[in-house]
Amino acid sequence: MNKSIGLILIAVIFSVSGQLLLKAGANRMGRVETSALKNPLQVAFSFLKSPLILGGLLLFVISAFLWIIALTRVDLSFAYPLIGTSYILILLFSRIFFGEDVNVFRWVGALLVALGVALISRG
């Protein structure tokens, strides 16, 4: 079980890293206006030209691969709540890397998620 938890957490780290790269890529691209969405193929191609976005997508694929392996070893009802650790990491890294304002309510929510993850991982 401990190896499975480790595998799940590695999948979470890849997922969080993917999110951070996607956000960095999105920041570089700038805001996509609603009018641009009339041509979604053009928007998709512009996303795929970004190395940061491509890197983020690759990390998501790796994360999904690891996740599937983990699901062959543990119950989904045990594994899925452990994804909650990603919420905590995203709050922390969004603050550190992007200077996002993370208010006290978000930190309290993250603390509650962490407590829930701790309870589930004991079961």
Backbone as XML, in Angstrom:
<?xml version="1.0"?>
<chain id="A" units="angstrom">
  <residue number="1" name="MET">
    <atom name="N" x="0.826" y="-1.206" z="0.000"/>
    <atom name="CA" x="0.000" y="0.000" z="0.000"/>
    <atom name="C" x="0.867" y="1.264" z="0.000"/>
  </residue>
  <residue number="2" name="ASN">
    <atom name="N" x="1.976" y="1.265" z="0.757"/>
    <atom name="CA" x="2.828" y="2.449" z="0.805"/>
    <atom name="C" x="3.414" y="2.790" z="-0.559"/>
  </residue>
  <residue number="3" name="LYS">
    <atom name="N" x="3.794" y="1.753" z="-1.335"/>
    <atom name="CA" x="4.307" y="1.997" z="-2.679"/>
    <atom name="C" x="3.221" y="2.596" z="-3.561"/>
  </residue>
  <residue number="4" name="SER">
    <atom name="N" x="1.996" y="2.161" z="-3.360"/>
    <atom name="CA" x="0.887" y="2.692" z="-4.152"/>
    <atom name="C" x="0.633" y="4.152" z="-3.812"/>
  </residue>
  <residue number="5" name="ILE">
    <atom name="N" x="0.713" y="4.499" z="-2.535"/>
    <atom name="CA" x="0.545" y="5.901" z="-2.140"/>
    <atom name="C" x="1.648" y="6.739" z="-2.775"/>
  </residue>
  <residue number="6" name="GLY">
    <atom name="N" x="2.868" y="6.219" z="-2.759"/>
    <atom name="CA" x="3.973" y="6.929" z="-3.391"/>
    <atom name="C" x="3.735" y="7.139" z="-4.875"/>
  </residue>
  <residue number="7" name="LEU">
    <atom name="N" x="3.229" y="6.119" z="-5.547"/>
    <atom name="CA" x="2.934" y="6.215" z="-6.976"/>
    <atom name="C" x="1.849" y="7.264" z="-7.234"/>
  </residue>
  <residue number="8" name="ILE">
    <atom name="N" x="0.838" y="7.270" z="-6.398"/>
    <atom name="CA" x="-0.236" y="8.258" z="-6.541"/>
    <atom name="C" x="0.325" y="9.670" z="-6.348"/>
  </residue>
  <residue number="9" name="LEU">
    <atom name="N" x="1.163" y="9.835" z="-5.344"/>
    <atom name="CA" x="1.728" y="11.165" z="-5.083"/>
    <atom name="C" x="2.661" y="11.614" z="-6.210"/>
  </residue>
  <residue number="10" name="ILE">
    <atom name="N" x="3.382" y="10.679" z="-6.808"/>
    <atom name="CA" x="4.215" y="11.027" z="-7.971"/>
    <atom name="C" x="3.319" y="11.468" z="-9.129"/>
  </residue>
  <residue number="11" name="ALA">
    <atom name="N" x="2.209" y="10.762" z="-9.325"/>
    <atom name="CA" x="1.255" y="11.159" z="-10.369"/>
    <atom name="C" x="0.721" y="12.562" z="-10.075"/>
  </residue>
  <residue number="12" name="VAL">
    <atom name="N" x="0.444" y="12.853" z="-8.809"/>
    <atom name="CA" x="-0.028" y="14.183" z="-8.422"/>
    <atom name="C" x="1.038" y="15.236" z="-8.728"/>
  </residue>
  <residue number="13" name="ILE">
    <atom name="N" x="2.289" y="14.938" z="-8.433"/>
    <atom name="CA" x="3.373" y="15.892" z="-8.699"/>
    <atom name="C" x="3.478" y="16.184" z="-10.198"/>
  </residue>
  <residue number="14" name="PHE">
    <atom name="N" x="3.357" y="15.143" z="-11.030"/>
    <atom name="CA" x="3.375" y="15.364" z="-12.473"/>
    <atom name="C" x="2.181" y="16.206" z="-12.908"/>
  </residue>
  <residue number="15" name="SER">
    <atom name="N" x="1.026" y="15.943" z="-12.327"/>
    <atom name="CA" x="-0.176" y="16.698" z="-12.664"/>
    <atom name="C" x="-0.037" y="18.163" z="-12.265"/>
  </residue>
  <residue number="16" name="VAL">
    <atom name="N" x="0.435" y="18.406" z="-11.055"/>
    <atom name="CA" x="0.619" y="19.778" z="-10.573"/>
    <atom name="C" x="1.655" y="20.500" z="-11.435"/>
  </residue>
  <residue number="17" name="SER">
    <atom name="N" x="2.737" y="19.821" z="-11.747"/>
    <atom name="CA" x="3.761" y="20.422" z="-12.606"/>
    <atom name="C" x="3.178" y="20.769" z="-13.971"/>
  </residue>
  <residue number="18" name="GLY">
    <atom name="N" x="2.330" y="19.888" z="-14.485"/>
    <atom name="CA" x="1.657" y="20.159" z="-15.752"/>
    <atom name="C" x="0.787" y="21.403" z="-15.661"/>
  </residue>
  <residue number="19" name="GLN">
    <atom name="N" x="0.047" y="21.528" z="-14.577"/>
    <atom name="CA" x="-0.802" y="22.714" z="-14.384"/>
    <atom name="C" x="0.031" y="23.986" z="-14.344"/>
  </residue>
  <residue number="20" name="LEU">
    <atom name="N" x="1.162" y="23.921" z="-13.649"/>
    <atom name="CA" x="2.023" y="25.104" z="-13.548"/>
    <atom name="C" x="2.578" y="25.499" z="-14.913"/>
  </residue>
  <residue number="21" name="LEU">
    <atom name="N" x="2.976" y="24.502" z="-15.713"/>
    <atom name="CA" x="3.455" y="24.813" z="-17.061"/>
    <atom name="C" x="2.341" y="25.369" z="-17.940"/>
  </residue>
  <residue number="22" name="LEU">
    <atom name="N" x="1.143" y="24.802" z="-17.814"/>
    <atom name="CA" x="0.009" y="25.324" z="-18.586"/>
    <atom name="C" x="-0.279" y="26.774" z="-18.230"/>
  </residue>
  <residue number="23" name="LYS">
    <atom name="N" x="-0.233" y="27.080" z="-16.944"/>
    <atom name="CA" x="-0.484" y="28.462" z="-16.501"/>
    <atom name="C" x="0.611" y="29.391" z="-17.008"/>
  </residue>
  <residue number="24" name="ALA">
    <atom name="N" x="1.861" y="28.959" z="-16.920"/>
    <atom name="CA" x="2.961" y="29.783" z="-17.429"/>
    <atom name="C" x="2.801" y="30.024" z="-18.929"/>
  </residue>
  <residue number="25" name="GLY">
    <atom name="N" x="2.429" y="28.978" z="-19.655"/>
    <atom name="CA" x="2.194" y="29.125" z="-21.090"/>
    <atom name="C" x="1.032" y="30.048" z="-21.388"/>
  </residue>
  <residue number="26" name="ALA">
    <atom name="N" x="-0.027" y="29.919" z="-20.614"/>
    <atom name="CA" x="-1.198" y="30.778" z="-20.800"/>
    <atom name="C" x="-0.846" y="32.234" z="-20.503"/>
  </residue>
  <residue number="27" name="ASN">
    <atom name="N" x="-0.041" y="32.448" z="-19.462"/>
    <atom name="CA" x="0.378" y="33.815" z="-19.138"/>
    <atom name="C" x="1.174" y="34.432" z="-20.279"/>
  </residue>
  <residue number="28" name="ARG">
    <atom name="N" x="2.026" y="33.634" z="-20.895"/>
    <atom name="CA" x="2.832" y="34.140" z="-22.021"/>
    <atom name="C" x="1.967" y="34.463" z="-23.230"/>
  </residue>
  <residue number="29" name="MET">
    <atom name="N" x="0.926" y="33.659" z="-23.430"/>
    <atom name="CA" x="0.060" y="33.874" z="-24.592"/>
    <atom name="C" x="-0.812" y="35.103" z="-24.419"/>
  </residue>
  <residue number="30" name="GLY">
    <atom name="N" x="-1.187" y="35.359" z="-23.207"/>
    <atom name="CA" x="-2.107" y="36.471" z="-22.957"/>
    <atom name="C" x="-3.550" y="35.987" z="-22.986"/>
  </residue>
  <residue number="31" name="ARG">
    <atom name="N" x="-4.414" y="36.894" z="-22.685"/>
    <atom name="CA" x="-5.838" y="36.574" z="-22.584"/>
    <atom name="C" x="-6.419" y="36.172" z="-23.937"/>
  </residue>
  <residue number="32" name="VAL">
    <atom name="N" x="-7.172" y="35.087" z="-23.936"/>
    <atom name="CA" x="-7.892" y="34.660" z="-25.134"/>
    <atom name="C" x="-9.292" y="35.267" z="-25.040"/>
  </residue>
  <residue number="33" name="GLU">
    <atom name="N" x="-9.580" y="36.136" z="-25.956"/>
    <atom name="CA" x="-10.870" y="36.823" z="-25.949"/>
    <atom name="C" x="-11.970" y="35.907" z="-26.479"/>
  </residue>
  <residue number="34" name="THR">
    <atom name="N" x="-13.175" y="36.173" z="-26.063"/>
    <atom name="CA" x="-14.329" y="35.381" z="-26.478"/>
    <atom name="C" x="-14.465" y="35.358" z="-27.996"/>
  </residue>
  <residue number="35" name="SER">
    <atom name="N" x="-14.162" y="36.461" z="-28.639"/>
    <atom name="CA" x="-14.289" y="36.513" z="-30.107"/>
    <atom name="C" x="-13.348" y="35.522" z="-30.794"/>
  </residue>
  <residue number="36" name="ALA">
    <atom name="N" x="-12.203" y="35.230" z="-30.162"/>
    <atom name="CA" x="-11.246" y="34.269" z="-30.742"/>
    <atom name="C" x="-11.807" y="32.854" z="-30.722"/>
  </residue>
  <residue number="37" name="LEU">
    <atom name="N" x="-12.735" y="32.596" z="-29.821"/>
    <atom name="CA" x="-13.294" y="31.251" z="-29.701"/>
    <atom name="C" x="-14.225" y="30.892" z="-30.852"/>
  </residue>
  <residue number="38" name="LYS">
    <atom name="N" x="-14.507" y="31.859" z="-31.720"/>
    <atom name="CA" x="-15.309" y="31.561" z="-32.906"/>
    <atom name="C" x="-14.531" y="30.661" z="-33.857"/>
  </residue>
  <residue number="39" name="ASN">
    <atom name="N" x="-13.217" y="30.658" z="-33.697"/>
    <atom name="CA" x="-12.366" y="29.791" z="-34.505"/>
    <atom name="C" x="-11.518" y="28.938" z="-33.548"/>
  </residue>
  <residue number="40" name="PRO">
    <atom name="N" x="-12.139" y="27.921" z="-32.944"/>
    <atom name="CA" x="-11.434" y="27.142" z="-31.922"/>
    <atom name="C" x="-10.210" y="26.393" z="-32.442"/>
  </residue>
  <residue number="41" name="LEU">
    <atom name="N" x="-10.218" y="26.031" z="-33.709"/>
    <atom name="CA" x="-9.067" y="25.336" z="-34.280"/>
    <atom name="C" x="-7.832" y="26.240" z="-34.290"/>
  </residue>
  <residue number="42" name="GLN">
    <atom name="N" x="-8.038" y="27.487" z="-34.624"/>
    <atom name="CA" x="-6.938" y="28.450" z="-34.629"/>
    <atom name="C" x="-6.395" y="28.644" z="-33.203"/>
  </residue>
  <residue number="43" name="VAL">
    <atom name="N" x="-7.285" y="28.713" z="-32.226"/>
    <atom name="CA" x="-6.873" y="28.850" z="-30.828"/>
    <atom name="C" x="-6.084" y="27.614" z="-30.401"/>
  </residue>
  <residue number="44" name="ALA">
    <atom name="N" x="-6.579" y="26.431" z="-30.774"/>
    <atom name="CA" x="-5.895" y="25.185" z="-30.417"/>
    <atom name="C" x="-4.493" y="25.144" z="-31.020"/>
  </residue>
  <residue number="45" name="PHE">
    <atom name="N" x="-4.356" y="25.550" z="-32.275"/>
    <atom name="CA" x="-3.035" y="25.549" z="-32.908"/>
    <atom name="C" x="-2.095" y="26.541" z="-32.234"/>
  </residue>
  <residue number="46" name="SER">
    <atom name="N" x="-2.635" y="27.666" z="-31.813"/>
    <atom name="CA" x="-1.766" y="28.629" z="-31.121"/>
    <atom name="C" x="-1.313" y="28.067" z="-29.774"/>
  </residue>
  <residue number="47" name="PHE">
    <atom name="N" x="-2.162" y="27.308" z="-29.114"/>
    <atom name="CA" x="-1.762" y="26.658" z="-27.860"/>
    <atom name="C" x="-0.644" y="25.654" z="-28.117"/>
  </residue>
  <residue number="48" name="LEU">
    <atom name="N" x="-0.802" y="24.883" z="-29.194"/>
    <atom name="CA" x="0.157" y="23.819" z="-29.481"/>
    <atom name="C" x="1.510" y="24.337" z="-29.960"/>
  </residue>
  <residue number="49" name="LYS">
    <atom name="N" x="1.605" y="25.624" z="-30.263"/>
    <atom name="CA" x="2.893" y="26.219" z="-30.630"/>
    <atom name="C" x="3.713" y="26.592" z="-29.395"/>
  </residue>
  <residue number="50" name="SER">
    <atom name="N" x="3.106" y="26.561" z="-28.241"/>
    <atom name="CA" x="3.781" y="26.967" z="-27.015"/>
    <atom name="C" x="4.507" y="25.775" z="-26.379"/>
  </residue>
  <residue number="51" name="PRO">
    <atom name="N" x="5.828" y="25.873" z="-26.230"/>
    <atom name="CA" x="6.568" y="24.782" z="-25.568"/>
    <atom name="C" x="6.096" y="24.554" z="-24.125"/>
  </residue>
  <residue number="52" name="LEU">
    <atom name="N" x="5.711" y="25.625" z="-23.435"/>
    <atom name="CA" x="5.238" y="25.466" z="-22.062"/>
    <atom name="C" x="3.933" y="24.671" z="-22.022"/>
  </residue>
  <residue number="53" name="ILE">
    <atom name="N" x="3.034" y="24.990" z="-22.923"/>
    <atom name="CA" x="1.756" y="24.270" z="-22.961"/>
    <atom name="C" x="1.977" y="22.823" z="-23.394"/>
  </residue>
  <residue number="54" name="LEU">
    <atom name="N" x="2.826" y="22.603" z="-24.384"/>
    <atom name="CA" x="3.132" y="21.229" z="-24.796"/>
    <atom name="C" x="3.770" y="20.445" z="-23.653"/>
  </residue>
  <residue number="55" name="GLY">
    <atom name="N" x="4.675" y="21.088" z="-22.923"/>
    <atom name="CA" x="5.294" y="20.435" z="-21.767"/>
    <atom name="C" x="4.273" y="20.096" z="-20.706"/>
  </residue>
  <residue number="56" name="GLY">
    <atom name="N" x="3.344" y="21.016" z="-20.458"/>
    <atom name="CA" x="2.285" y="20.758" z="-19.484"/>
    <atom name="C" x="1.417" y="19.585" z="-19.889"/>
  </residue>
  <residue number="57" name="LEU">
    <atom name="N" x="1.075" y="19.529" z="-21.167"/>
    <atom name="CA" x="0.264" y="18.408" z="-21.658"/>
    <atom name="C" x="1.016" y="17.089" z="-21.538"/>
  </residue>
  <residue number="58" name="LEU">
    <atom name="N" x="2.307" y="17.105" z="-21.839"/>
    <atom name="CA" x="3.118" y="15.889" z="-21.711"/>
    <atom name="C" x="3.138" y="15.403" z="-20.258"/>
  </residue>
  <residue number="59" name="LEU">
    <atom name="N" x="3.292" y="16.337" z="-19.334"/>
    <atom name="CA" x="3.286" y="15.948" z="-17.916"/>
    <atom name="C" x="1.936" y="15.363" z="-17.510"/>
  </residue>
  <residue number="60" name="PHE">
    <atom name="N" x="0.853" y="15.886" z="-18.078"/>
    <atom name="CA" x="-0.472" y="15.312" z="-17.802"/>
    <atom name="C" x="-0.581" y="13.885" z="-18.314"/>
  </residue>
  <residue number="61" name="VAL">
    <atom name="N" x="-0.026" y="13.629" z="-19.489"/>
    <atom name="CA" x="-0.056" y="12.271" z="-20.045"/>
    <atom name="C" x="0.723" y="11.315" z="-19.135"/>
  </residue>
  <residue number="62" name="ILE">
    <atom name="N" x="1.889" y="11.745" z="-18.690"/>
    <atom name="CA" x="2.685" y="10.918" z="-17.773"/>
    <atom name="C" x="1.914" y="10.689" z="-16.479"/>
  </residue>
  <residue number="63" name="SER">
    <atom name="N" x="1.295" y="11.740" z="-15.974"/>
    <atom name="CA" x="0.498" y="11.626" z="-14.754"/>
    <atom name="C" x="-0.640" y="10.620" z="-14.930"/>
  </residue>
  <residue number="64" name="ALA">
    <atom name="N" x="-1.313" y="10.684" z="-16.066"/>
    <atom name="CA" x="-2.422" y="9.757" z="-16.331"/>
    <atom name="C" x="-1.923" y="8.320" z="-16.408"/>
  </residue>
  <residue number="65" name="PHE">
    <atom name="N" x="-0.774" y="8.121" z="-17.028"/>
    <atom name="CA" x="-0.179" y="6.789" z="-17.123"/>
    <atom name="C" x="0.118" y="6.233" z="-15.721"/>
  </residue>
  <residue number="66" name="LEU">
    <atom name="N" x="0.741" y="7.039" z="-14.879"/>
    <atom name="CA" x="1.039" y="6.615" z="-13.509"/>
    <atom name="C" x="-0.237" y="6.369" z="-12.709"/>
  </residue>
  <residue number="67" name="TRP">
    <atom name="N" x="-1.231" y="7.209" z="-12.948"/>
    <atom name="CA" x="-2.522" y="7.074" z="-12.263"/>
    <atom name="C" x="-3.172" y="5.731" z="-12.597"/>
  </residue>
  <residue number="68" name="ILE">
    <atom name="N" x="-3.152" y="5.364" z="-13.855"/>
    <atom name="CA" x="-3.742" y="4.091" z="-14.277"/>
    <atom name="C" x="-3.017" y="2.922" z="-13.612"/>
  </residue>
  <residue number="69" name="ILE">
    <atom name="N" x="-1.692" y="3.007" z="-13.558"/>
    <atom name="CA" x="-0.931" y="1.956" z="-12.872"/>
    <atom name="C" x="-1.360" y="1.883" z="-11.404"/>
  </residue>
  <residue number="70" name="ALA">
    <atom name="N" x="-1.494" y="3.033" z="-10.762"/>
    <atom name="CA" x="-1.912" y="3.052" z="-9.353"/>
    <atom name="C" x="-3.293" y="2.425" z="-9.183"/>
  </residue>
  <residue number="71" name="LEU">
    <atom name="N" x="-4.187" y="2.695" z="-10.130"/>
    <atom name="CA" x="-5.546" y="2.153" z="-10.027"/>
    <atom name="C" x="-5.581" y="0.633" z="-10.167"/>
  </residue>
  <residue number="72" name="THR">
    <atom name="N" x="-4.547" y="0.054" z="-10.751"/>
    <atom name="CA" x="-4.492" y="-1.411" z="-10.813"/>
    <atom name="C" x="-4.115" y="-2.000" z="-9.456"/>
  </residue>
  <residue number="73" name="ARG">
    <atom name="N" x="-3.678" y="-1.151" z="-8.535"/>
    <atom name="CA" x="-3.176" y="-1.618" z="-7.240"/>
    <atom name="C" x="-4.067" y="-1.294" z="-6.050"/>
  </residue>
  <residue number="74" name="VAL">
    <atom name="N" x="-4.860" y="-0.218" z="-6.164"/>
    <atom name="CA" x="-5.683" y="0.204" z="-5.019"/>
    <atom name="C" x="-7.093" y="0.546" z="-5.487"/>
  </residue>
  <residue number="75" name="ASP">
    <atom name="N" x="-7.994" y="0.617" z="-4.526"/>
    <atom name="CA" x="-9.374" y="1.008" z="-4.815"/>
    <atom name="C" x="-9.434" y="2.477" z="-5.231"/>
  </residue>
  <residue number="76" name="LEU">
    <atom name="N" x="-10.302" y="2.787" z="-6.159"/>
    <atom name="CA" x="-10.514" y="4.167" z="-6.588"/>
    <atom name="C" x="-10.979" y="5.028" z="-5.413"/>
  </residue>
  <residue number="77" name="SER">
    <atom name="N" x="-11.810" y="4.461" z="-4.554"/>
    <atom name="CA" x="-12.328" y="5.215" z="-3.410"/>
    <atom name="C" x="-11.226" y="5.598" z="-2.426"/>
  </residue>
  <residue number="78" name="PHE">
    <atom name="N" x="-10.102" y="4.879" z="-2.468"/>
    <atom name="CA" x="-8.944" y="5.235" z="-1.656"/>
    <atom name="C" x="-8.045" y="6.217" z="-2.413"/>
  </residue>
  <residue number="79" name="ALA">
    <atom name="N" x="-7.795" y="5.938" z="-3.680"/>
    <atom name="CA" x="-6.828" y="6.713" z="-4.461"/>
    <atom name="C" x="-7.318" y="8.117" z="-4.780"/>
  </residue>
  <residue number="80" name="TYR">
    <atom name="N" x="-8.562" y="8.224" z="-5.195"/>
    <atom name="CA" x="-9.036" y="9.512" z="-5.712"/>
    <atom name="C" x="-8.948" y="10.649" z="-4.700"/>
  </residue>
  <residue number="81" name="PRO">
    <atom name="N" x="-9.326" y="10.452" z="-3.459"/>
    <atom name="CA" x="-9.207" y="11.564" z="-2.507"/>
    <atom name="C" x="-7.766" y="12.054" z="-2.312"/>
  </residue>
  <residue number="82" name="LEU">
    <atom name="N" x="-6.786" y="11.194" z="-2.586"/>
    <atom name="CA" x="-5.396" y="11.625" z="-2.444"/>
    <atom name="C" x="-5.022" y="12.692" z="-3.474"/>
  </residue>
  <residue number="83" name="ILE">
    <atom name="N" x="-5.819" y="12.804" z="-4.517"/>
    <atom name="CA" x="-5.610" y="13.877" z="-5.488"/>
    <atom name="C" x="-5.797" y="15.234" z="-4.812"/>
  </residue>
  <residue number="84" name="GLY">
    <atom name="N" x="-6.483" y="15.241" z="-3.681"/>
    <atom name="CA" x="-6.672" y="16.475" z="-2.918"/>
    <atom name="C" x="-5.364" y="17.163" z="-2.562"/>
  </residue>
  <residue number="85" name="THR">
    <atom name="N" x="-4.276" y="16.402" z="-2.498"/>
    <atom name="CA" x="-2.984" y="17.034" z="-2.225"/>
    <atom name="C" x="-2.604" y="18.011" z="-3.334"/>
  </residue>
  <residue number="86" name="SER">
    <atom name="N" x="-3.139" y="17.791" z="-4.527"/>
    <atom name="CA" x="-2.823" y="18.711" z="-5.626"/>
    <atom name="C" x="-3.389" y="20.105" z="-5.347"/>
  </residue>
  <residue number="87" name="TYR">
    <atom name="N" x="-4.544" y="20.187" z="-4.682"/>
    <atom name="CA" x="-5.125" y="21.492" z="-4.370"/>
    <atom name="C" x="-4.188" y="22.294" z="-3.476"/>
  </residue>
  <residue number="88" name="ILE">
    <atom name="N" x="-3.588" y="21.609" z="-2.516"/>
    <atom name="CA" x="-2.686" y="22.262" z="-1.579"/>
    <atom name="C" x="-1.427" y="22.737" z="-2.308"/>
  </residue>
  <residue number="89" name="LEU">
    <atom name="N" x="-0.863" y="21.858" z="-3.127"/>
    <atom name="CA" x="0.353" y="22.207" z="-3.860"/>
    <atom name="C" x="0.098" y="23.347" z="-4.850"/>
  </residue>
  <residue number="90" name="ILE">
    <atom name="N" x="-1.043" y="23.329" z="-5.510"/>
    <atom name="CA" x="-1.362" y="24.396" z="-6.465"/>
    <atom name="C" x="-1.481" y="25.739" z="-5.742"/>
  </residue>
  <residue number="91" name="LEU">
    <atom name="N" x="-2.124" y="25.762" z="-4.588"/>
    <atom name="CA" x="-2.200" y="27.017" z="-3.830"/>
    <atom name="C" x="-0.805" y="27.538" z="-3.504"/>
  </residue>
  <residue number="92" name="LEU">
    <atom name="N" x="0.025" y="26.667" z="-2.986"/>
    <atom name="CA" x="1.370" y="27.045" z="-2.581"/>
    <atom name="C" x="2.193" y="27.542" z="-3.775"/>
  </residue>
  <residue number="93" name="PHE">
    <atom name="N" x="2.222" y="26.760" z="-4.840"/>
    <atom name="CA" x="3.054" y="27.120" z="-5.981"/>
    <atom name="C" x="2.483" y="28.298" z="-6.787"/>
  </residue>
  <residue number="94" name="SER">
    <atom name="N" x="1.174" y="28.469" z="-6.774"/>
    <atom name="CA" x="0.582" y="29.638" z="-7.441"/>
    <atom name="C" x="1.036" y="30.917" z="-6.745"/>
  </residue>
  <residue number="95" name="ARG">
    <atom name="N" x="1.111" y="30.837" z="-5.454"/>
    <atom name="CA" x="1.600" y="31.983" z="-4.670"/>
    <atom name="C" x="3.083" y="32.235" z="-4.956"/>
  </residue>
  <residue number="96" name="ILE">
    <atom name="N" x="3.878" y="31.160" z="-4.937"/>
    <atom name="CA" x="5.331" y="31.293" z="-5.105"/>
    <atom name="C" x="5.704" y="31.706" z="-6.526"/>
  </residue>
  <residue number="97" name="PHE">
    <atom name="N" x="5.199" y="30.990" z="-7.524"/>
    <atom name="CA" x="5.654" y="31.193" z="-8.901"/>
    <atom name="C" x="4.922" y="32.308" z="-9.650"/>
  </residue>
  <residue number="98" name="PHE">
    <atom name="N" x="3.656" y="32.517" z="-9.325"/>
    <atom name="CA" x="2.871" y="33.494" z="-10.076"/>
    <atom name="C" x="2.460" y="34.705" z="-9.243"/>
  </residue>
  <residue number="99" name="GLY">
    <atom name="N" x="2.829" y="34.689" z="-7.962"/>
    <atom name="CA" x="2.497" y="35.823" z="-7.099"/>
    <atom name="C" x="1.006" y="36.007" z="-6.898"/>
  </residue>
  <residue number="100" name="GLU">
    <atom name="N" x="0.252" y="34.920" z="-7.041"/>
    <atom name="CA" x="-1.205" y="35.020" z="-6.894"/>
    <atom name="C" x="-1.576" y="35.293" z="-5.441"/>
  </residue>
  <residue number="101" name="ASP">
    <atom name="N" x="-2.638" y="36.048" z="-5.268"/>
    <atom name="CA" x="-3.142" y="36.355" z="-3.935"/>
    <atom name="C" x="-3.933" y="35.153" z="-3.430"/>
  </residue>
  <residue number="102" name="VAL">
    <atom name="N" x="-3.415" y="34.507" z="-2.415"/>
    <atom name="CA" x="-4.100" y="33.353" z="-1.836"/>
    <atom name="C" x="-4.581" y="33.788" z="-0.460"/>
  </residue>
  <residue number="103" name="ASN">
    <atom name="N" x="-5.888" y="34.025" z="-0.364"/>
    <atom name="CA" x="-6.419" y="34.561" z="0.886"/>
    <atom name="C" x="-6.580" y="33.477" z="1.951"/>
  </residue>
  <residue number="104" name="VAL">
    <atom name="N" x="-6.937" y="33.921" z="3.145"/>
    <atom name="CA" x="-7.024" y="33.018" z="4.291"/>
    <atom name="C" x="-8.076" y="31.929" z="4.087"/>
  </residue>
  <residue number="105" name="PHE">
    <atom name="N" x="-9.139" y="32.228" z="3.380"/>
    <atom name="CA" x="-10.179" y="31.223" z="3.147"/>
    <atom name="C" x="-9.651" y="30.064" z="2.299"/>
  </residue>
  <residue number="106" name="ARG">
    <atom name="N" x="-8.823" y="30.383" z="1.330"/>
    <atom name="CA" x="-8.230" y="29.326" z="0.504"/>
    <atom name="C" x="-7.283" y="28.463" z="1.338"/>
  </residue>
  <residue number="107" name="TRP">
    <atom name="N" x="-6.497" y="29.114" z="2.221"/>
    <atom name="CA" x="-5.575" y="28.342" z="3.067"/>
    <atom name="C" x="-6.340" y="27.462" z="4.046"/>
  </residue>
  <residue number="108" name="VAL">
    <atom name="N" x="-7.429" y="27.971" z="4.610"/>
    <atom name="CA" x="-8.249" y="27.152" z="5.512"/>
    <atom name="C" x="-8.838" y="25.978" z="4.740"/>
  </residue>
  <residue number="109" name="GLY">
    <atom name="N" x="-9.319" y="26.226" z="3.542"/>
    <atom name="CA" x="-9.833" y="25.143" z="2.706"/>
    <atom name="C" x="-8.760" y="24.102" z="2.421"/>
  </residue>
  <residue number="110" name="ALA">
    <atom name="N" x="-7.545" y="24.568" z="2.135"/>
    <atom name="CA" x="-6.436" y="23.640" z="1.873"/>
    <atom name="C" x="-6.118" y="22.818" z="3.116"/>
  </residue>
  <residue number="111" name="LEU">
    <atom name="N" x="-6.193" y="23.446" z="4.278"/>
    <atom name="CA" x="-5.959" y="22.725" z="5.530"/>
    <atom name="C" x="-7.015" y="21.635" z="5.732"/>
  </residue>
  <residue number="112" name="LEU">
    <atom name="N" x="-8.262" y="21.954" z="5.436"/>
    <atom name="CA" x="-9.329" y="20.964" z="5.558"/>
    <atom name="C" x="-9.122" y="19.807" z="4.575"/>
  </residue>
  <residue number="113" name="VAL">
    <atom name="N" x="-8.698" y="20.133" z="3.372"/>
    <atom name="CA" x="-8.407" y="19.088" z="2.381"/>
    <atom name="C" x="-7.275" y="18.201" z="2.897"/>
  </residue>
  <residue number="114" name="ALA">
    <atom name="N" x="-6.224" y="18.835" z="3.443"/>
    <atom name="CA" x="-5.073" y="18.075" z="3.962"/>
    <atom name="C" x="-5.509" y="17.136" z="5.084"/>
  </residue>
  <residue number="115" name="LEU">
    <atom name="N" x="-6.376" y="17.623" z="5.954"/>
    <atom name="CA" x="-6.878" y="16.766" z="7.030"/>
    <atom name="C" x="-7.674" y="15.597" z="6.471"/>
  </residue>
  <residue number="116" name="GLY">
    <atom name="N" x="-8.491" y="15.859" z="5.472"/>
    <atom name="CA" x="-9.257" y="14.791" z="4.837"/>
    <atom name="C" x="-8.359" y="13.764" z="4.166"/>
  </residue>
  <residue number="117" name="VAL">
    <atom name="N" x="-7.335" y="14.233" z="3.486"/>
    <atom name="CA" x="-6.389" y="13.320" z="2.832"/>
    <atom name="C" x="-5.693" y="12.450" z="3.884"/>
  </residue>
  <residue number="118" name="ALA">
    <atom name="N" x="-5.295" y="13.079" z="4.993"/>
    <atom name="CA" x="-4.633" y="12.318" z="6.057"/>
    <atom name="C" x="-5.555" y="11.230" z="6.623"/>
  </residue>
  <residue number="119" name="LEU">
    <atom name="N" x="-6.826" y="11.577" z="6.809"/>
    <atom name="CA" x="-7.785" y="10.589" z="7.332"/>
    <atom name="C" x="-7.989" y="9.436" z="6.341"/>
  </residue>
  <residue number="120" name="ILE">
    <atom name="N" x="-8.124" y="9.755" z="5.087"/>
    <atom name="CA" x="-8.372" y="8.722" z="4.076"/>
    <atom name="C" x="-7.165" y="7.816" z="3.905"/>
  </residue>
  <residue number="121" name="SER">
    <atom name="N" x="-5.966" y="8.395" z="3.973"/>
    <atom name="CA" x="-4.766" y="7.570" z="3.764"/>
    <atom name="C" x="-4.535" y="6.601" z="4.908"/>
  </residue>
  <residue number="122" name="ARG">
    <atom name="N" x="-5.180" y="6.809" z="6.031"/>
    <atom name="CA" x="-5.061" y="5.874" z="7.166"/>
    <atom name="C" x="-6.029" y="4.695" z="7.024"/>
  </residue>
  <residue number="123" name="GLY">
    <atom name="N" x="-7.059" y="4.883" z="6.190"/>
    <atom name="CA" x="-8.083" y="3.856" z="6.053"/>
    <atom name="C" x="-7.744" y="2.911" z="5.036"/>
  </residue>
</chain>
